[in-house]
Amino acid sequence: MKASDRAYASLRDDIVEWRLAPGTVLGEVEQAERLGVSRTPLREALARLTAEGLATAQRGRGVVVSDVSLAHLGELFELREALECKAASLAAQRGDRARFAALRDRLLAAPALLTDEDPQRSEYYALAAELDSAVDGAIANTYLSQSLEGLRVHLARVRRLAKDDAARLRQAAAEHAAIAGAIAEGNAPLAAAATAVHLNNSLNHIKSVQIHLPRPEDSTGPAVRTVPTHSTRPSAPREASHG
């Protein structure tokens, strides 16, 4: 793997997983040393992150991790519905039914994965990612897959903030199972409808909770700001949309 690709992947994971909070300055010297790369590949990585909307250039500060605006969730979910409902419909027409039937059965058993022994819910998230991957492979549409990948990065940042809600995750597992089942049956309209139900429930859940947005550490330690999801638009830079 190229040094720039390695730096990009590491920084992207750190941003999505909130190890690098919004507003964190991605200084070239510091990050190059931390990631074990020279400044040239680091600049390439920062340029990619900026193009994706995960970072933004600010005058006098350099490149910083972009803010997460909960006020823009509706816009993200509008795009998500358009892309994911179409993808589910295509997967039902083109996908391997046996593969999706197996995923349906595993998703129906997924609540057993949501235990106190795995507070990060890693097994469940891996299964959900496997469903995404199966849909991407089934649709056989490079442009649609790339658009979905770009959108999922921004949605993952928000989902991580509420990931410990086991009740919602159990409901989401059932919704994912319904999507996989409809695809396994080759029922395109049902697959799209099941996806729309899942997205509506996901958005409503996020709107119903108080989201705690970490800030970069300062001299007094890490700070947290609580933002209601119905808040007005902040003045911070808006995330880039992908399509």
DAJOHU-V887706 format. One record per backbone hydrogen bond with DSSP energy under -0.5 kcal/mol. NH is the residue of the N-H (numbers start at 1). CO is the residue of the C=O. E is the energy in kcal/mol with one decimal. If there is no record, write none. Layout:
NH;CO;E
NH;CO;E
This chain:
6;2;-2.5
7;3;-2.5
8;4;-2.4
9;5;-2.6
10;6;-2.1
11;7;-2.5
12;8;-2.8
13;9;-2.2
14;10;-2.2
15;11;-2.2
16;12;-2.6
17;13;-2.5
18;15;-1.2
19;14;-1.8
20;14;-2.1
21;19;-0.5
23;65;-2.6
24;21;-2.0
26;63;-3.3
27;25;-1.3
31;27;-2.8
32;28;-2.4
33;29;-2.0
34;30;-2.3
35;31;-2.4
36;32;-1.0
37;32;-2.1
42;38;-1.4
43;39;-2.4
44;40;-1.7
45;41;-2.1
46;42;-2.7
47;43;-2.2
48;44;-1.8
49;45;-2.2
50;46;-2.3
51;47;-2.2
52;48;-1.7
53;49;-0.6
53;50;-0.9
54;49;-2.1
55;49;-1.2
56;64;-2.7
58;62;-3.2
61;58;-2.0
62;58;-2.2
64;56;-2.8
65;24;-2.2
66;54;-2.1
69;67;-0.6
70;68;-0.8
72;69;-1.5
73;70;-1.5
76;72;-2.0
77;73;-2.8
78;74;-1.9
79;75;-1.9
80;76;-2.6
81;77;-2.6
82;78;-1.8
83;79;-2.4
84;80;-3.2
85;81;-1.9
86;82;-1.0
87;83;-2.3
88;84;-2.5
89;85;-2.0
90;86;-2.4
91;87;-2.6
92;88;-1.9
93;89;-1.1
94;90;-2.1
95;91;-3.0
97;95;-0.8
100;96;-1.7
101;97;-2.2
102;98;-2.1
103;99;-1.9
104;100;-2.4
105;101;-2.0
106;102;-2.0
107;103;-2.5
108;104;-2.1
109;105;-1.1
110;107;-1.0
112;109;-1.5
113;110;-2.9
114;110;-0.7
114;111;-0.9
115;113;-1.8
118;115;-1.2
121;118;-2.2
125;121;-2.5
126;122;-2.1
127;123;-1.8
128;124;-2.5
129;125;-2.3
130;126;-1.7
131;127;-1.8
132;128;-2.1
133;129;-2.5
134;130;-2.3
135;131;-2.4
136;132;-2.6
137;133;-2.3
138;134;-1.9
139;135;-2.1
140;136;-0.7
145;141;-2.4
146;142;-2.4
147;143;-2.0
148;144;-2.2
149;145;-2.3
150;146;-2.1
151;147;-1.8
152;148;-2.5
153;149;-1.2
154;150;-0.8
154;151;-0.5
155;151;-1.8
156;152;-2.5
157;153;-1.2
158;154;-1.1
159;155;-2.6
160;156;-2.1
161;158;-1.3
162;158;-0.5
162;159;-1.4
163;160;-0.7
165;162;-1.5
166;164;-1.5
169;165;-2.0
170;166;-2.4
171;167;-1.8
172;168;-2.8
173;169;-2.3
174;170;-1.7
175;171;-2.0
176;172;-2.9
177;173;-2.3
178;174;-1.9
179;175;-1.9
180;176;-2.7
181;177;-2.6
182;178;-2.3
183;179;-2.2
184;180;-2.5
185;181;-1.6
186;183;-1.3
187;182;-2.3
188;186;-1.0
191;187;-2.3
192;188;-2.3
193;189;-2.4
194;190;-2.9
195;191;-1.8
196;192;-2.2
197;193;-2.2
198;194;-2.0
199;195;-2.5
200;196;-2.3
201;197;-2.4
202;198;-2.3
203;199;-2.4
204;200;-2.3
205;201;-2.1
206;202;-2.2
207;203;-2.2
208;204;-1.1
208;205;-0.6
209;205;-0.6
209;206;-0.9
211;209;-0.5
211;227;-1.5
213;211;-0.7
213;225;-2.6
214;212;-0.7
215;223;-2.2
216;22;-0.6
218;221;-0.9
221;218;-1.7
225;213;-1.9
227;211;-2.6
227;225;-0.5
229;209;-0.7
231;228;-1.9
